[in-house]
Amino acid sequence: MGFGFYDFLTLLGSLGLFIYGMKVMSEGIQKAAGSQMRQILRTMTSNRFIGVFSGFIVTALLQSSSATTVMVVSFANAGLLTLLESIGVIMGANIGTTVTAWLISIFGFKMKISAFAYPLLGIGLPMMFVNKSIVKSAGEAIVGFAILFIGLAALKDAVPDLRANPEALEFLRSWTSYGILSTILFVGVGTVLTVVIQSSSAAMALTLTLLYNGVIPFEVAAAMVLGENIGTTITANVAALVGNVHAKRAARAHLIFNVLGVIWMVCLFNFFIGFVKDMWEPFEAFLTNFIPDLDKGQEELQISLFHTTFNIINTILMIGFVPFIAKVVTKIVPARGDEDEDFRLEYINNPIKTPELSIMEAQKEVAKFGEVTSRMSGFTQKLLTATKSKKQNKWLKKLAKYEDITDQVEIEMTEYLTQISRRALTPPTSIQIRSIMNVCNDLERIGDIYYQMSKTIERKIEQKIWFNQHQRDRLAEMFALIDQAFLIMVENLSAPQYGKVDKTLAMEKELEINELRNTMRQENLGHLGTTDYNVNSAMIYNNLFSSLEKIGDHIINVTEAVVGEI
């Protein structure tokens, strides 16, 4: 069981493969999963009880609670599941994973989900070469899913093979006579074992093997099973390392739920052991109808019963505290800023109400959309003035993220408004729908322009092109006007009645932006050819202030759509 430096590097590489699979899968889900996928998932988890059932079914089919919890973390990372929905599914996964113990106990083997990884690669890889974006993104998600499980399988092979050497744990016999301290000790052993093997199913198989071989007594095996319930949360927490705040919160909720369950079980351990043994007699009579010879694996089956009973009771006790757990993890894992937040439709509910009420919700949503888009101005200014590469990369990533947000919000808003338009509408409601669609289109275009500006600034940084003081001052002046225009736009979008909005201030600000653009263009042309004026700098400068003027055009278009002129 030697474990050298090469083995350590192999372990790190396996972990890297697992994390990379998680990243590819999460990105594929974000690209492929539109509002329809979100609707399906929300239906599956419409309340915590259905969520628990969904988690149980998925885990029972996959034979891996790690697979289910990693998927939950991926969906939370992609914004497809809320924290409350995630916790319900995770609770169900804890019950579903007990099916593995029954399969091991009854049949003496467990199903390996990693065996399906290579066929999944065979399905996903060709899809990634299809031109249709939805198929390509789905293929990326499938390939990520496969890589994730190849990584999990590699992790199991990269650690010392404890399963093949149960005699290495013979010393555990001497630690069984310390009462509740022994229970806590073996809970810790089960936790460490699961962390090392990276699979609660594998740890369960080892525990059952040790019990079957007489290395450990029933009570020690039960305590180790409790520890494995804690250890299995590590996989989800590792997966969440590359996720956003929502993924991290879902993973922490899994940890808190399992730890709290183990705490109360340790306090009632001896009583619960007796309870399970009392349950076993009628349960044994039931099982003998299907399995005539139970003598050989009786204790292993009792451990399976212990495992299942504990997780069911723990879920029943904790399901009422799901909102409390959500509040706790929200405090434990606070958002680090806007880059950690997941932007989703906040005011719109999926069931379409009366068209008039739905329009009111859409107006609130589009006002939020305008405010979110306006933040890109500040990000671009910070990118322009940043001097350190770490800060520059931060603002480049944030602008790319917000450009994706504007694309997704426009798609979802358009789908929602299209559903409303299929109803019988009054003429004023039809006009409002058209206005909001135009607003969404302009806001999405603003996001595109800011993203294009970020690529221009990135090129400027790479080529080490610098602006002189006059250029910097003029750009700051233009940004200030754009920010003022955004404030007016958001205020107009927030107006209770679009038809009564006064566009005078918006028009005045648009004229100021156009006048400043003309002045900057004349100055830029006039300075060309002078000794201290760089041509490349002048071209990028022209690109930036022209882009800002285009943003000004879209901002005034929003107000004109609100007024009803477009």
Residue pairs with C-beta under 8 A, 6 or more apart in sequence:
1 160
1 161
1 162
1 165
1 168
3 159
3 160
7 158
10 154
10 158
11 155
11 158
11 159
13 154
13 158
14 151
14 154
14 155
14 157
14 158
15 151
15 155
15 238
16 151
17 147
17 150
17 151
17 154
18 148
18 151
18 152
18 154
18 155
18 238
18 239
19 151
19 238
19 239
19 241
19 242
20 147
20 151
21 144
21 145
21 146
21 147
21 148
21 149
21 150
21 151
22 70
22 73
22 74
22 144
22 148
22 239
22 242
22 243
23 144
23 242
24 140
24 141
24 143
24 144
24 147
25 74
25 141
25 144
25 145
25 147
25 148
26 74
26 77
26 78
26 144
26 242
26 243
26 247
27 140
27 144
28 137
28 138
28 139
28 140
28 141
28 142
28 143
28 144
29 74
29 75
29 78
29 80
29 141
30 77
30 78
30 79
30 404
31 133
31 137
31 140
31 141
32 134
32 137
32 138
32 140
32 141
33 78
33 80
34 411
34 412
35 411
35 412
35 415
37 80
38 79
38 80
39 350
41 75
41 80
41 81
41 85
42 85
42 350
44 50
44 51
44 54
45 51
45 54
45 81
45 85
45 88
45 89
47 88
48 84
48 85
48 87
48 88
48 91
48 319
48 322
49 88
49 319
50 88
51 85
51 87
51 88
51 89
51 91
51 92
52 88
52 89
52 91
52 92
52 95
52 315
52 319
53 92
54 88
54 89
54 92
55 68
55 72
55 88
55 89
55 90
55 91
55 92
55 93
55 94
55 95
55 96
56 92
56 93
56 95
56 96
57 92
57 96
58 68
58 71
58 89
58 92
58 93
58 96
59 65
59 67
59 68
59 92
59 93
59 95
59 96
59 97
59 99
60 96
60 99
62 68
62 113
63 99
63 100
63 103
63 110
63 111
63 112
63 113
63 201
64 97
64 113
64 152
64 199
64 201
65 93
65 94
65 96
65 97
65 200
65 201
65 232
66 152
66 198
66 199
66 200
66 232
66 235
66 236
67 113
67 149
68 89
68 90
68 93
68 96
69 90
69 93
69 232
69 233
69 235
69 236
69 239
69 251
69 254
70 148
70 235
70 236
70 239
72 81
72 86
72 89
72 90
72 93
72 236
72 250
73 86
73 236
73 239
73 240
73 243
73 247
73 250
73 251
74 239
74 243
74 247
75 81
75 86
76 82
76 83
76 86
76 243
76 246
76 247
76 249
76 250
77 240
77 243
77 244
77 246
77 247
79 246
79 342
79 343
79 344
81 89
81 250
83 246
83 249
83 250
83 253
83 326
83 329
83 330
84 322
84 323
84 326
86 249
86 250
86 253
87 250
87 253
87 254
87 257
87 322
87 325
87 326
88 319
88 322
90 236
90 250
90 253
90 254
90 257
91 257
91 315
91 318
91 319
91 322
92 315
94 229
94 257
94 258
94 311
94 314
94 315
95 308
95 311
95 312
95 315
97 200
97 201
97 232
97 311
98 304
98 307
98 308
98 311
100 110
100 111
100 201
100 204
101 204
101 208
101 225
101 303
101 304
101 307
101 308
102 301
102 304
102 308
103 109
103 110
103 111
104 110
104 204
104 205
104 208
104 300
104 304
105 208
105 297
105 300
105 301
105 303
105 304
106 291
106 297
106 301
108 297
110 201
110 205
112 153
113 149
114 149
114 150
114 152
114 153
116 146
116 149
117 146
117 147
117 149
117 150
117 153
118 146
118 150
120 142
120 143
120 145
120 146
120 149
121 143
121 146
121 147
123 139
123 142
124 138
124 139
124 140
124 141
124 142
124 143
124 145
124 146
125 139
125 143
126 139
127 135
127 136
127 138
127 139
127 142
128 136
128 139
128 140
128 143
129 136
129 139
130 136
130 139
152 198
152 199
152 235
155 198
156 197
156 198
156 199
156 202
159 196
159 197
159 198
160 196
162 168
162 169
162 193
162 196
162 197
162 206
163 197
163 202
163 205
163 206
163 209
166 206
166 209
166 210
166 213
166 215
167 215
169 210
169 215
169 216
170 215
172 186
172 189
172 215
172 216
172 220
173 215
173 216
175 182
175 185
175 186
176 182
176 216
176 217
176 219
176 220
178 185
180 266
180 269
182 220
182 223
183 219
183 223
183 266
183 269
184 223
184 266
185 223
186 220
186 223
186 224
186 227
187 223
187 224
187 226
187 227
187 230
187 262
187 266
188 227
189 223
189 224
189 227
190 203
190 207
190 223
190 224
190 225
190 226
190 227
190 228
190 229
190 230
190 231
191 227
191 228
191 230
191 231
192 227
192 231
193 203
193 206
193 207
193 224
193 227
193 228
193 231
194 200
194 203
194 227
194 228
194 230
194 231
194 232
194 234
195 231
195 234
197 203
197 206
198 234
198 235
199 232
199 235
200 228
200 229
200 231
200 232
203 224
203 228
203 231
203 232
204 225
204 228
204 307
207 216
207 221
207 224
207 225
207 228
207 303
208 221
208 300
208 303
210 216
210 221
211 217
211 218
211 221
211 299
211 300
211 303
212 297
212 299
212 300
216 224
218 273
218 299
218 302
218 303
219 269
219 273
221 299
221 303
222 269
222 273
222 303
222 306
223 269
225 303
225 306
225 307
225 310
226 262
226 265
226 266
226 310
227 262
229 258
229 261
229 262
229 310
229 311
230 255
230 258
230 259
230 262
232 258
233 251
233 254
233 255
233 258
236 250
236 251
236 254
236 255
237 251
237 252
237 254
237 255
239 247
239 251
240 247
240 248
240 250
240 251
240 252
243 251
244 339
244 340
244 341
244 342
245 333
245 334
245 335
245 336
245 340
245 341
245 342
246 342
248 333
249 326
249 329
249 330
249 332
249 333
252 329
252 332
252 333
253 325
253 326
253 329
256 325
256 328
256 329
257 314
257 318
257 325
260 318
261 310
261 311
261 314
261 317
261 318
264 314
264 317
265 272
265 310
265 314
272 306
272 310
273 306
275 309
276 302
276 305
276 306
276 309
277 302
279 305
279 309
280 302
280 305
283 305
284 294
284 298
284 301
287 294
287 301
288 294
294 301
318 325
335 341
338 375
338 398
339 394
339 397
339 398
339 401
343 372
343 405
343 408
343 409
345 365
345 409
345 412
345 413
345 416
346 364
346 365
346 368
347 361
347 362
347 364
347 365
347 368
348 358
348 361
348 362
348 365
348 416
349 361
352 358
352 419
352 420
352 423
353 361
355 420
355 423
355 424
355 425
355 426
355 429
356 426
356 429
358 416
358 420
359 420
359 429
359 432
359 433
359 436
362 413
362 416
362 417
362 420
362 433
362 436
363 432
363 436
363 493
363 498
365 413
366 413
366 436
366 439
366 440
366 443
366 493
367 490
367 493
367 494
369 406
369 409
369 413
369 439
369 440
369 443
370 439
370 443
370 486
370 489
370 490
370 493
370 558
371 490
372 402
372 405
372 406
372 409
373 402
373 406
373 443
373 446
373 447
374 483
374 486
374 487
374 489
374 490
375 402
376 399
376 402
376 403
376 446
376 447
376 450
377 450
377 479
377 482
377 483
377 486
377 551
378 483
379 395
379 398
379 399
379 402
379 450
380 395
380 399
380 450
380 453
380 454
380 457
380 479
381 476
381 479
382 391
382 395
383 392
383 395
383 396
383 399
383 454
383 457
384 457
384 475
386 392
386 395
392 458
392 461
395 454
396 454
396 458
399 450
399 451
399 454
400 451
400 454
402 447
402 450
403 447
403 448
403 450
403 451
405 447
406 443
406 444
406 446
406 447
406 448
407 444
407 447
409 440
409 443
409 444
410 440
410 441
410 443
410 444
413 436
413 437
413 440
414 437
414 440
417 433
417 436
417 437
420 433
421 430
421 433
425 433
431 564
432 498
435 498
435 561
435 562
435 564
435 566
436 561
438 557
438 561
438 566
439 493
439 558
439 561
439 562
442 554
442 555
442 557
442 558
442 561
443 554
443 558
445 554
446 551
446 554
446 555
449 547
449 550
449 551
449 554
450 551
452 547
453 543
453 544
453 547
453 548
456 540
456 543
456 544
456 547
457 540
457 544
459 540
460 540
463 536
465 534
465 536
465 537
465 540
466 534
466 537
467 475
467 537
467 541
468 532
468 533
468 537
470 523
471 537
471 541
474 516
474 520
474 523
474 545
475 541
475 544
475 545
475 548
477 516
478 513
478 516
478 517
478 520
478 545
478 548
478 549
479 548
481 509
481 512
481 513
481 516
481 552
482 513
482 548
482 551
482 552
482 555
484 509
485 506
485 509
485 510
485 513
485 552
485 555
485 556
486 555
488 505
488 506
488 509
488 559
489 506
489 555
489 558
489 559
492 501
492 503
492 506
492 558
492 559
492 562
493 558
493 562
495 501
495 562
498 562
498 563
498 564
499 563
499 564
501 559
501 562
501 563
503 556
503 559
503 560
503 562
503 563
503 565
506 555
506 556
506 559
507 556
509 552
509 556
510 552
510 553
510 555
510 556
513 548
513 549
513 552
514 549
514 552
517 545
517 546
517 548
517 549
517 552
520 541
520 545
521 542
521 545
521 546
524 538
524 541
524 542
527 533
527 538
528 535
528 538
557 566
560 566
